[in-house]
């Protein structure tokens, strides 16, 4: 592949709802541009983008793929992203590397939740965007309906650049609003100019008038000419539209069919004409040496720097660090400094990725996207620069995962292999966490949703040859007491020779500090228990609080006071007093009104206004307490609530179902509080087999 200068590069994310046709569109563009000699399909599992076996099996995208297309002297780096919400991290990585986006809308399904999410991401990252209405060859596909839906949502900035021509209910051509010309496709799929159909003239007039108003608003000179009845040349119109698209005051919409490759040629042309190159776009980091702003701005003349926006770790193709060059010219064999890891990396060969195929290139100019293989220390989000001019850019903002499942190895001998495999997958997938919950003796996989975790399980089995079982995670209950007790513990054993004797009298009561398992005090007088046995008593208490006597959960908030006891000058030992303290603790705890505490989470749910009632009703069913609602703009509200952790299991799936995929949530631990009596009784019964008889041999 040729080396392209910054002004000839376009980095374009393909966004949209799952099943809208992003991968099919990428395949059609690749085929039209000569990158492939056959048109792959998602159903056949032979597209450039969906190279992963899980993607081919499930017939939808899981990872973001880069497809570089050479077109009319330019290079378009298309970033084909997943549409399903479980893989939002891949989408967020892509938009952090893109300078613009094409939002694909299924012409039959219309605007969906993923369409709105794509728009919100573009707003967040200030990305110029276009809409492409796909599947126009399918019965019941309606460009008009999509246009009306988008206009209702986003106003007059939605501007048709092309709209379809239909004959006998078939998609046969299009009208170019800018050129005021109509075209039909011949038997070979070539667009031939034709007369504008009479039924299209009214729409053309309306779309054209709206476009001219938008053009006129780009400058005072144009405004004066517009009101003076002057006309604009096509070159002036295109220049004004380019400026308006780049600042997102106009969002073009066009249409086509990826399976027939209709409308794809005009889309590629419009990408070159209207979408921005990286050149001159603001992109800044910190110069670590001076602590000053380093304005990279995709300037090839500045010191070289690059952001690692994605990592591919695959058992079959190896590890690739995908970079976006922020400044200078990156060359193969460069030694680059990773400030985040404080290490220099000898880069070796430089590649351009196309799906999972790597093509070697000598250099990449500022703004371009490429990859290095086998960078040992470098991870997603790291900055590569030079030792003389170390730079750090902001990391991509990746969604936090909240869906947790407990996992176990099917074969215990695979535990280490599983841990290593998950670590490799997590290097690639920043929304996956492997959590060792030692307090509850469980290991957790935490991801965006149930489907996400199921796919990780499948990848472990098929690619890494290890198996895990997924199960509902244990809730981190705690045990404490509400009353006071006064008990004694006596451990006496005679086995021949020296025996064992330990005797303590103790009180147990709430400590008022739930952050600590227990507080130990001694008030022994007269040497009834020698001081050298106090540490043994405290150790017995510490071991007892790890698994409480009520339901074998950790104990918190107990005050234990040793006030009396007795000892034997020969038979007493640290072990005997430790056992006596454990016996006293079990007896005293159970006599001091023991209760289970459940973890309470602070939950924030962000949904469109119309779903707030459904969300609050559902939270009430889950024993949630709604604290309030805060409007956040864009027709959305954030519902704040407190809810028991035990009732959050499955919330991700239920929230999506309630809100049509438009709801988001996050939560964090707040505090512990007493669980309801029915919850306690059920949990205590279920945990009977976990209790340990401390006096057993």
N, C-alpha and C positions, 0 to 999 in steps of 0.2 A: 504493500500500500504506500502511496505517495506521502510525502511530508507536507502538511498543510499549515499555512500561516493562520494566525489568530482570527483574522477577518473572514476567513473562508470556513470557519468551524461553526456548527450549530449543535448544542447539547440539549436534546429534547426528551423529556420524560413522557412516556405513554401512560396515561392515568385513566381510571374509570372503574365502574362496578365490575364485579366478577362476571364473566360471560359476555361482556359488552363487545369483545372482538379485538382487543389490543394485540394479542399475539398473532392473530390472523392478519391484522393490518400490517404489523411488522414484517410478516412473511411475504405479503403482497408487495410491499415496498422493496424488500430485498430481491424479489424475483424480477420486478420491473427494472431495477437498477442493474441487473445482471450479476448480482452477488450469488444467486443460485440459478440453476437451469430447470428447476422443477418447483412447483408450488406445494409446500408441505401443509399439512392440516393438523389441528389439535387432536382430532379423533384418531388419525393414523399414527400420532406420536412421533412425527418426523419433522417438526418445525425446528428452526435454528434456536429459538428462545428456550423451549421446554426440552432441554437435553437431559435433565435429571430423571432417573427412573421413576421416582415418586410422581413427578409431574406427568410423565407419559402414562403411568398407571391410572392416575386420578383425573387426567384430562383437564388440568388447570395449572396455572403458574404458581410456583411456590417461591421462586427466587427472582430477583431482578437480573435480566440479561442485557448485555451491551451488544447492539448490532450497528456497526459502522457502515454507512452507505455513502458511496461516492456518487455525486449527482451534479452535473453541470458545473464542474470545476470546484465544487464544494464538498465538504465532509460533514455528514449528519451522523452524530452519535445518538442513536435512539436507545433509550433505556426502557425496556419493556418490563413493566412492574406487575406484581400480582394484584388481583382485584379483591380477593377475599380478605376480610378484616383481620384474620389471625396472622397475616403476614405484613402488617402495617410497617414493621421495622424496615423491611426491604424497600417499601415505598418511600419512607422518610430518608433513607440513605440516598435513593435515586434523586429526589428533589433537591437534596443538599448539593448534588453534583451538577444539576441541570441549570440552564439559563432560561428555559421556556418549557412549555408542556402542550401536548395535544390530549384533550379529554375526549375519550371515545364514548359515545352514547349509542346504545342499541336502539335502532329505529323502530323496532317493534315494542320493546319494553318501555321505552321513554326514559325520562330522568329518574334515577334510582338513588338509593342512599349513598352508594359509592361515587356517584356523580357529584353529589353535594360535598362529600368528604374531599374529593379531588380539588374542587373549587376552593375549599377552605385551606387546603395545603398550599395552593398557588397564592392565595392571599397572604398566608403566613410567611412564605418565602419570597413574596413579591415577584412571582414568575409571570411574565407575559404568557398568554395561553390562546389556544384555538379549540373549537369543538369540531369533531368529525362524527357525523351520524352514520353508523355502519348498518350493514344488512339491509340496504335499501332494495335489494332484489327479492326480499322475502315478502310474502303476502302479509298485508296489514301493517307493514312498516309505514310510518308517517313522519315525514320531515316536518310538516306543518305542526303536528302535535308537539314534537320536541322543541321546535322554535318557540311555540307559545308558552310551554312550560319554562324554558330557560329565560324568556323575556319576563315572565311573571316573577321569577326568582331574582334576576339580576338586572332587570331594567333595559333601557334603550342601548346600553353598550353592546348588547348581543346583535351582531350585524351579519346577515347572510352574504357571503361572498359568492356562493354558488347555491342554486337550488334545483331540485330534480325536474326532469321532463319525463312524464309517464304516458304510455300509449297502451291501450287495452290492458290497463292495470299492471303493466310491466315497466320496469326502470330502464329507459332506453337512452337517456342523455341528461344534459344539465344546461342551465343558463348561467353565464358568467356575468355577475352584476357589475363588476368594474369595467369590463370591456363592452358590456351590453350586447353580448353575442350568445347564440345558442349552439350546442354541439350534440351530435348523436354518435354512438359507437357503431362501427360497421361490423361485419362478420368476423373480422380479425381483431376486434377490440380497439381499433384506432378511432379517435374522436374526429369526426368530420363536421365542419361548420354547416349549420342549417338555419332555416328561418325560425324566428322565435314564435312558438305556438301562441295563438290568440289568447288561450286561457292562461298563459304565463305572463302576458304583458302587464296586467294589473298588478301582479305581485312584483314584477321587475320595477315598475314605476314607484311603488311604495318603498321597496328596499333601496332603490337608487336615491330617492329623495332623502331618506334617513341617512344614507351614507354621505351624501353631499353636505348635509348639515354638520355631520361629524367632521368632515374634511375642513369645512369653513371655520370651525371652532379651533383649528390648530394654530391660527395666526390672525392678527388684526387685518393684515392685507387680504387674506383669503375671505375673511368675514365681509370686508367692504366690497370685494368683487362679487361675492355671492349675493348680497343684497342689491348690488347694482345690476344684477341679471347676467353677469359674465359667466362663462363656462370655464372649467378647468381641463387642462390636457390630461391624458391618461398618465403621463409621467408624473405630473404634479399630484394627481390623485394617489398614485402608488407611493410616492414619497411621503405624503401626508398620512396615508394609512399605515405605512411602516412605523412612523413616529408614534401614532396613536396606539398601534398594537404593542409597541415596545413599552409604552407607559401604562398599558392596560386600560386606557379609556375606551378602546374598541376591542371586542373579542369576536374574531371571525368565526363563522360557522359554515361548514361545507358538508358534503355527503358523498357516499359511494358504496361500493360492494367489494369487499376484500376477496371473496371467492371468484368473482369475475374480473377483478382488478380494474373496476370502473371507479373513476374519481380519484384514483391514487396518484396518477401523474400530476393532476392539478394540485393535489395536496402537497406533494414534494416540491413543486414549483413555488407554492405559497410559503413553504417553510424557508426557502431561500430568499424570497422577496420580502417577507414581513417579520419573521422571527429574528431576534437579535443574535449577533455573534457575541462571544465573551469580551471582545475588544472594548475597553473603556468601562466595562461594568465594574462597579465598586466591589472590592473584596479585600479585606484588611485583616491583619493579624498583629501580633506583638513581636517587636525586635527584642529578644531576650537580653542581649548585651546592654541595650540602652533603656529598655522598658518603655520605648516609644512606639507609636502606631507605625506599622509597616504596611503601606498601601500597595499591595501587590497589583490589583486591578488588571490582572491578566496581561501585564506588560512584558513583552519578550526581552526588553533591554535591561530589566532589573535582575538582581541576583536570583538564582533559581530556587524555587520552592514549590512544594506540592502537598496536597491533602490526600491521605488514604481514606477514601469514602466507602470502601467495601472490601471484604476479604472473602475469597473462595477457598474452601478447604474440602477437597474431594479425594477419597481413597484411590480414585482412578486417574485423575488429572493432576493431583498435587495441590500445592498452595500458591495462590496468586493474590498479590496486594494491588487492588485497583486504585489508580491515582488520578486526580484531576490536577493538571499543572497550573499553578496559580501565578507564577512569574518565571521569566527566563526561558531557557530551552533545556529540557532534560534529555540526556543522552545515555545510551547503553554503556555500562561500565562506570558510570559516575559513582563516586563515593559520597553518599549523602548522610547528613547528620540528623538523627532522630532525637529531638530535644526532649520529647516526652519520656523516652527511655534512657536518655543521656548515653547514646551509643552511636557509633558510625556504622553504616551498612554499606558494604560493597555490593552494588546492585546487580551486576552481571547483565544479562540480556534484557532488552526492553521490548515489550509486546503490545500489540493491539488485540483485544479479545473480540471474538465474534461468536456469541454463545459460549461454548466450551472449547473453541478452537483458538489457539494463540498463534498470531502471525508476528514474526520478528520485524522490528523497525529500528532505524538508527537513532532517531530523535523525535521528540514531541515538543511542539511549541506551546507557549502559554495558552491556556484555555482548552487544550486537548485532553482526551481521556485515554489512558493506557494501563499497563500492568507490569509489575516486576514479579518474578518467581522466587520463592524460597527466601524471603526476607525473614531472618530468624526471630528478631525481637519485635518487629513492627506489627501493629494491630490497627484495626479500624479506628479512625479518628485521630491517629497520630499524624504529625506534620514532618515532612522531609525537607531539609534545606541544606545549607552549607555550614561548616564549622565556623567559618569567618563571619557569617551572617545568619545566626540561628533564629528561626522564626517559629511561632506557634499560632495556628489558626484555631478558631472555636470548633469544638467537636459537633458532629451532627446531633440534633435533638431527637433521641429515640424513645418511643413510648415505653413506659415501665410495665412489666408483666405482673398480673395479679391472679392468674388461674394456676392453682397448685394441685399437683397429684403426687401421692406417695408412690415410690417405685421400689421394687425388689428385684434382685437378680434371679432369673429362673435357675441358673446354674451358679452356685456359690463360688465356684472356681473362676467365674468371669467378672468378679467384682472389680478388680483392678482394670481389666480391659474396658468395662462399661464406663468407669470413671474417666479413663483416657479418651474414649470415643466421645463422650458427652462434652468433654473439654474442647475437643476439636470442632464439634458442631457449634458450640457456644462461641468459639472464635469467629465463626462465620455469621452466626445469628445472635445479635446483641439483645434480642428480646427473650432469650432462653437463659434461665438461671438454674444452677445445680446447688441446692441448699442442704447442708448437713444440719438437721435439727436434732442436736444431741440431747436437748432437754426432753424430747418426746421419742427418742430412739428411732428416728425415721430419717430417710433421705427423700428430698422433694425435688421434682421437676416443676419449675414455674415458667409459664409461658403466657401468650396472649389469649389463648382459648383452647377448648378441648381438642379441636381438630389439629391445632398446632402440635400439641403434645402427642397425639396419636401418630402424626407423621414422623416425629422424632423417634418414637418407639419403632416404627416401621423401618426407618433409616438405619437404626442400630442393628436390626435383625438382618436386613438385606445387604447393607454396605459394610458393616463392621462385624457381622456374624456373631452377635451377642443378643440375648433376649432379656427383656424386662417385663414385669407385670406392673400395671398401673392400678392404683386403688385410691379410695377416698382418704385424704390425709387425716391424721389424728388431730383433734383440737387440743390446744395447750391449756387444759384445765389446771387449776391449782387448788390445794387444800389449805384450810385455815380453821381457826376456832373463834367462837363468839363468847364463850363463857370461861369460867375459871375452875381448875381442879387441883386437888391436893392428893398425891399418890406416893406410893413407894415401889421401888423395884429391887428385888433381891435375887441375885444369881448365886446359887450354891450347888456345888457339884463335887462329889467325892469319887475318885476313880482308882484309888490306891496310890500311895505316896502322897505328894502334895495335892491338895484339892484346889478348888476355885471358890472364892467368896467375894462378893461385892454387894453393897447394900446402900441405896440412896433414897432419900425422901425429897420430893420435888413438888413445886407448884408450876402450873402452866396457865397462861392467860394471853390475850391478844397483846402484841407489842406495839401496834399502831404504825408499824413500818412494813408495808407489804413488799418493799423492794429487797428485803433480806429474808432468808429462810427462818432464821431465829436469832434471838439475842439471849446470851447466856450470862447469868449472874450467880454468884455464890455468897451465901450468908451463913456459912458453917461456923459454929463456935465450939470452942473446947476441943478441937482436933478430932471430932467424930468421924470426919473423912479427911485423911491426910492431904495436904496441898499437892503432893506429887501425883495424886490421882485425879485432880481437877481437869487436866488436859484430856485424860481418858474419857471422863464423863462428857466433855464437850465434843470429843470425836464421836462418841456413841450417838449423841444428838444429831451431829452433822450427817452421819450415815443414815440415820432414821428419816431425816427430812427429804432425802433424795426420792424415796418412794413412800408416800404417806400411808397410814393405816386405814384410811377411808376407802380410797379407790386406786391406790398406788400411783398417785400424781405427786409432783413436788409440793412440798409444804412451804408456805410463806407466812410471815407476820405473827410468829409465836415468840413469847417471852418465857424462858425456862429458868427457874430459880432453884438452885440446890441449897437446902437449908439444914439438912441433917442426914444421918446415916450411920453406918458402922463398918468396921473392917476387922480382918483377922491378921495377926502379925505374920503368919506363915503363908496362909492360903490366898490372901488378897493380892491381886495383880492388876495391871492396866487393862488386860483383856477382860477380867471379871467385872471391873467397874464400867467398862465400855458396854458390856452386855446388860448390866443392871440399868444403866441409863437408857438403853434402847427399850428395855421392858417397861421402864417408867414412862417413857415417851409414848409408847403405843397405848398404854392404859390411860394415861393422863389426857392424851389427845382425844380419845374416844369419849371421855367423860366431860369434856369441856365444850359441848355443843359444836361438833365438827360440821363444816359445810364445804361444798365445792364452789369455787370461784370460776367464772367463765370470762374469757377475754372479750372486751368490748372494743369495737373498731369505730373510728370516725370515718364516715363514708361520704364521698361527694359524687353525685350523679349528675352529669350534664346531658340535657335532652332538649329537643324542641318544645316550645310552650305547650303544644297540644297533648303532650304525653305526660305532663307533670302529675295529673290526677291518677293515671294508671300506675306511675312509679310510686307515688306515696301510698296508694292502696296496697301495692305489693310489699312495700317496706313494712307496713303495719302487720301484714300476715307473717312476716319474718321476725316479729318482735322488735322491729326497728322503731326508733323514736325520731321523728322528723323535727329538726331544730329550726329550719327556715329555708327560704328560697332567695336566691340572688340572681337578678337578670344580668346576663353577660353580653347582650347585644346579638344581632343576627337572628333574633327570634328564638333565643335559647335561654334556659334557666339552669342554674346549678342548685340541686336539692341537697342540702346538708342534713345528715342524720347520724345517729349512733345505732349500731346494730351488733348483736352477738356474732362472733366469728363463725360459730357453728352453722349459722343460717345464711352465710355467704356462699356456701358451696353450691355450684351450679348457677350463680347469679349472672355470670357473663352470658350464658346461653339464654337465660330468661329475659335479660334486659334487651338483648338483640331482638328476641321474638316480640317483646312488647312495643319496641320503638322502630321496627323495620330496619334495624341495623344502624340507627342514627344516634344511639345513646353511648356515652362513655362513662367510665367510673374509675375512681381511685380510692384507696383507703389506707389507713395506718393505725397501728395499735394506739389505743387511748388509755385504758385502765382495766383492772379486774373488778368485778362486782359479783355478789352472790347469784348463783344460778337458780332459776325457779325450782320448786320442790319436785315437779315431775321430771325435769331434766336431770336433777341430781339422782333421783331414784333409778332412773333408766341407766345412767352412767355407772352408778355403783354396782348395780346388778350385772352389767356387762363386763365389769372389771374384777369380778370376784376371783377369777383364776390368776390374776396378777399379784394378789396379795401374798406376802412371804411370811412364813412362821419363823420368827427370829430365834426361837428357842430350839428349833430342830437341829439335830446333829448334822 
